[in-house]
Amino acid sequence: MHSGFINLGNGARNMPIHPIEYRYSTGEMQNIFSYENRLDLMLKVEAALAIGHAAVGNIPKEAAETIKRNASLEIVSKERIQEIEHEIDHDIMAVVKALAEKCGDAGKYIHLGATSYDIVDTVLALQFKQGLEVIEKRLLELLKILLKRAENEKNTVCIGRTHGQHAIPTTYGMKFALWADEIARHIERISDMRKRVLVGKLSGAVGTMASFGEKGFEIREAMMKELGIKAARITNQVVQRDIHAEVIMFLALVSGTLYKIGKEIRNLQRTEIDEVYEPFTAKQVGSSTMSQKRNPHRAERVCGLSRVIQSNVIPALQDIALEHERDLTNSSVERVIIPENFVLLDYILKEMIDILDRLELNYESIKRNLNLTHGLIMSERIMIKLVEKGLSRQDAHEILRVAAIKVRREKISFIEALLENKKVAKHISRKELEELLNPETYIGTAVQQVEYIINELTPILEARLSE
């Protein structure tokens, strides 16, 4: 990504400002949304347009070949484009003029009939294509890790929590399988979304194709075939921004899942819970003053950056309602929110991949927490057993509720509180109660559900990885 300012002779220094330029990014996604890649794609789109014109006989094929041969930053320098833009204050025409300088007589055909957003929106489609490929690759990697962890922990019984309170037992395999299923849905969404969002544009100033004459459709088809994407079915001066909003919302949706996972890890790493730890290196420092600290700082970073990604949904939605055939209010917004969302999501995906791959489970604390209430978490099971013995569901529920209050107030064991109730003592023996209070035998179909998810998603994962 181009760092900080572009030096246009105004005294500005070339230095990074936004943290995605030096902290919260991966090189792969950074390159896709870099200033240099954007310029290079503009040159490629201009060349594809020339090929489209040549395909219908509007310009000589030799001219199109010359334009294509020179449409690269290896030939058209970034510095020359910047110099022209400083003079004319128009980024697209700066690219056109700089390319034309390298193409001799063929240069007169560059950008023939096009409006700026024929180029800009087609470049965006190409960046979407490149960016979504990276996101999909990360999601597949994350899914693979989650399925592996689900398999490894399918029998690890732990306490389930609702409203922050101990509920009934579940398993760590269930946690990982649940997350895996959610990630799999995001992978499905990418496949479904591609046919709508990977669309370029060639329709002129207000979408009528007037500048391309009767062969507009043919020119557009040849141009998009060269670029490997489809054309939007109909546009005005721009591709309609519901398409771009869908991309931004998808990225935010994925970030929401990562936020969810990160928040769970952070809560489970609390000192009082102590069930999981995110990776921590031998020389890593948790706090500048409290040397004992082992903070879940990476999960916190995932959650924090997810908020930024999600906040960009609102301006993306507002960009849909442009005035008449278009205004320019979307342009500045998209220059910020599209690279931000792609770069930041890619970064936190990579963070979460490593966190989950090397996540440590404290089995001793998991077991301790499972038994922390000395059996109160098994109230549901005993209630069901009392109903089997002939009590009404409502009566059984009340007996268990009162017994639980007694345990908390009098600090006695749950089994003693239950046996003090004559109805319980009449129907269930102490030995049977002891068996019923074993949390590890009350996980329902948790193991089977995890195995089902693994069996359902593994073939999908393997098929996608082999593509």
N, C-alpha and C positions, 0 to 999 in steps of 0.2 A: 504494500500500500504506500502511496506517495506520502511522505512525512510532512506534516505541518503545512507550510506555505509553499506555493509555487513561486519561484523567483521571477517576477515580471519586471524587475528593475525598480521596484518601489522601496527598496531597502529592507524588505522582509527577509529574514533568515530562514533557511531550510531546516526546520527543527520540529520534532514531534510534539503534538499538543494533546490529542485524544489518546486515552490509555489503550484503545484497541491497536494503536500503532506500535506500542512498545511493551504492552503487558498482557492484554486480554485478547490474544489472537493466535492462530496457527498460520504458518507460512502458506499453507495450501489455500485456505480461504482468503487470506489477505491478498494473495496474488490475483485471485479472480476479480476482486473488487478494487484492485489497485488502479491508480491513475493510468499507469502504463498499459494495463490490459484493456481498459476502457478505450483508450486511443487505438490500440491494435485492432480491437473488434470493430470500431468505427471504420477503420480502413478496410477491413474484410467485408463489411456490409456495403460500403461504397463500391468495392470490386464486384460483389455479387449483383448489385444493381446494374452495373455495366454489362455483366454477363447476361442479365435478363433482357436488356435492350438489344444486345447482339443476337440473342436467340430469336427475336422477332424481326431482325433486319433493320432496326432503328439506327444502329451504329456498326461500323466495321468490326468483325470478330478480332482482327489484329489489334484494334484499339482496346477492346475489352481485355485481351490477353496482356497487353502492355500495362493496363491499369492493375490487373490482378497481380502481375509479376512485381509491381512496385508497392503494393498495398501492405506494407509491413513496417514496423518501427525499426527494423534493421536497415531500411532504406530511407524512410521518412523520419527524420529525427524528432524526438519529443521537444527538444529545445527550439527547433524551427516552428513547430506548431504553437508553442507557448509565445514565441516572439510575435507571430502573426495575430494570435488572440489578443495580445496586449495592444496591438495596433487597432484592431477592428471590433474588439469586445464581443465576439461571437465564436463560441467553441466549435460548432459544427463547421462553419465556413472556414475556420482556421485549418481544420483537418483537410477540407476540400482543396484549399489553396496550396497547402504544403504538399499534398499528394500530386496535384496538377503540375507543380514545379518539376516533379521527377518523371513525368509521363510525356513530355514533349507535346506534339500535336494531339495525342490522344487525351490530354488533360482537359480539352474543351468539352468532353462528354461526361466528365465526372459529375455526379449529383443531378443528372439530367431529369427534370420533371419532379424531383423529390422535394419534400418539405423536411425541416430539421427532424421532426419526430418520426418520420419514416426511418431515419437512422437511429435515433435515440431509443425508441421503443423496441426496435429489432435487436439492438445491442443489449437491452435489458433482458429480452427473451433468451439470448445466448448466455448471459450471466446467470439467469435463473437456471438454465439447463446445467451449466457447470456447477453452480452452487448446490443445487438439489442432489446432484450426483455425489458430492462430498457428504452432505447431510445423510443421504441414504446409506452410504458406506459406514458412517459412524453408527447409525441406528442398527445396522446389521451386526456390527461388532459388539454393540451394547447388548443386543438380544442374545447373542451367543454366550456372553458372560452370564447373563441372568438365567438362562436355561441351565447352564452348568451349575450355578449356585443353587438353583431350585432343586436339581437332582441331588446335590450333595447334602442339602439341608432339609430334605422332605420329611425326615423323621425327627428333626430337632424341635421338640415341643417347647413352646414359650407362652407367656401370658398374652392374650389379646387385650387391647385397650380400646374403650369407647368413652368419649367425653373426658379423656385423660385419666380414666379410672380403670382398674382391673376388671375385666369382663369375664370371659371364659378362655380356656386354652385354645391356641392355634399353633401354627408351626412357622419357622423361618422359611421353609420351602414355599408356603402359601404366600408370604410377602414377596419373595423373588418371582414366583410364578405370576402373581398379579401384575407386577411391574412389567414382566416380559410380555404379557398379553397386551398391555397398553402400548408398549413400544412397537409391537407387531401391528397394531392398528395405525400407528403413525407411518409405518412402512407402506401399508395398504393405501393410506391417504396420498402419499407421494405418487404412487402409480396412477391413482384415479385422477389426481390433480394435473398431471403432466399434459394431458390432452387439452386442458382448458387454458393453462397458463404459459405454455411454451409456444407462443404465437407472435410472429413478427408483423410488421405493417408496411404496406406500400400503397397508399391511397391519396397522397397529395394533401393540399392545404386544408380542405374541409371534409375529405373522405370520398369525394366524387370520382377520383381518378381522372379528372378533366385534363390534367397535364400529360397523361399517358395515352390519351386517345382510346380508340376501340380495342387496342391490344393490351390494355392495362392488366387484365386478369392473367394473360399469358406471361407478361413481363414479371408480374408478382410471383407466379408459380415457378418460373425458372430461377428467380432470385432466391426464393425460400428453399428450393431443392438444393441449390448450391450451398446454403447455410445449414441444411439438415434440420429445419424446423418447418412448421406449418404457418400459414397466414391466419390472422384473425378473420372471422367470417365477414364482419362489417365494422367500420370505424368511422369516426369523424376525423379531426386532425390528430387524435391520439387513440391508442388502444384504450378501451374503457377501463377505468381504474378499479372496478370490482375485481378484476383479474389480479392486479397487484395487491389489493387488500387481502385477497384470499391467500396469497403467498405469505404476506406479513402475519396474518392470523394463524396460518399453519405453523410458522416458526414459533409464534407465541404459544401455541398449543403444545408443541414439543417441550418448550421451556417450562410450561406448567407441570408436565410430568417430571422433569428433572428437579423442579422446585419441590414437588411432592416427595420425591425420593430423598433429596437433600435434607428436607425438614425432618423426615423420619430418622435419618442417620444422626442428625444433630440431637434430636430428643433422646434417642437410644444411647447416645454417648454421654448424656448428663451423668455427673458423678453419682447421683442417687440411683440411677438405673444401671449404667455401666455395662451394657450388653454388647455394644459394638464400638469399634474404633476405626476411624478412617486411617489410611496409611500415614506412618510417621517415621522419618528416617533417623538414623543413629545420632546425627548431629543437629537435627531440627530443633529450633527454639519455639516454644509455645507462647511465651510472654516475655517482654523486655524486663519485667520486674519480678513476676511470679514464676520462678524457675521450674516449679512443679507442674505447670500447666501443659496439658495436651489438648489443644483446642481443635474443634472440627472446622478449621478455617476454610478448607477447600469446599466443603459442603455449604458453608455460609456464603462463600463467593458465588457458588452456583445459584443459590437462592437470591442473592442480591442482584446479580446480572440478569436473572430471569425477570425481575421487576422492570428493568430497563427495556427488555425485549417486549414485554407485555404492554408497556406504556406506549409503544409505537403503533399499537393497533388503532388508537383513536385518530391520530393524524392520517393514517392510511384510509380509514373509513371516510374521513372528511374530504380526502382527495377525490372521492367518487363524483361528487357534485361540482364539476367544473362548469363555468358559464358558457352557454350556447355551444359552439363547436369546440371550444376549449379556452381556458385561460392558463396562465403560467404559475398559478399558486401551488400546483403539485410538484413542480420541478425542484425547487430548493428543498422541499420536504423529503422527496425521494432520494436526493443526493446524500441525505443524512440517514434516514431510517432503513433503507434497503441494505446498504453495506453494514450498518450497525447490527441489524438483526441477524444477517447471515454470519458475520464474523463472530459476534458474541455467542450465538447458539453453537456454532462449530467449536468454539473454545470450551464452553461448559459441557458439551457432549464429550469432548476428549477428557476433560477433568473427571466427569462422572464415570467414564469407562475405566479409568485408572483407579478411582476410589472403590468401585464395586469389585473390580478384579482383585484388589489387594485388601478388601475390607476384612478386618479381624473380628471374630465373634468370641465373646467371653462366655464360655459355656457354664462356668461356675456361677456367674451372675444371672445368666438366663434361668438356671435351675433355682437359684435363691429367690428370684422374683416370682417365679411360678408358684412357690410355696409361701410367699410373703404374708398372705392373708390367712394362713393356716386352714385352708379349706373353704373359705367363704366363696371363692370363685366357682365352687361346685354346686352352689345353691340350685341352679337350673336343673342339674342332673337329679338331685334329690327330689325336687318338686315333681319332676316327671315320674320318678319311681313311686312317690306317694300317690299320684293319680293312678298308676298301674295297680296299686294296692287297694284302690276304691275311694280315695278322697277326691273331692272336687278340685279342679284346677285352682279356683279362687281361694279355697281353704288352705290348700297346700302352699300357695304363694304367700299367704299371710303368715303362716307358721314359719316359713323361711325368713321372711322379712323381720319378724319380731326376734327370731333367734339371732340374726345378724346384728341387730341393734344391741342385744344382750352381750354378745361377744365383744363388741367395741366398748361398751360401757363398763363391763365387769372384768374385762381382760381374761376371760376364760376361753377354753378351746371350743371350736365349733361343734365338735362331736358331743361334748358335755352339754352344751346349750340345747342341742337337738334331742338328746336322750331325756332331758328334763321335761320335754313335752310328751304327754301320755299318748297322744295319737301317733307320734313318730315312734316312740318306744314299742307301741303295740304292733306296728307294721314292719319295722326294720330293726334288725339286730345290730349290736355294736360291730360285729365282724363284717356284716354287709355294709354298714356305713363306712367303715375303714376302706373297703374296696371301692365304694362309690366316690370317696374323696380323693382318689388317685387321679391327678390331672392328666397324666400321660396316657390314660385309657379313655379319655373323653375328647377326641379330636375328630370325631365323625368321619367324613370321607376326605379329610384334608390330604392324605397321602395319594389317594386315587385322583383327586382333582389336580394335584401337581403333576402326576404322571400323565393325565389327560392333556394338560397344557403342553408338556414336553413332547408328547407323541403328535399333537396337532401342529405345533410350531416348528419342530426340528426339520421336517421335510420341506417346509416353506423356506426356512433359513438356508438349508443346503442348496435348494434350487436357485435361490437368489444369489448366493455366493458363487455358484458355478456359472452364472451368466457372463 
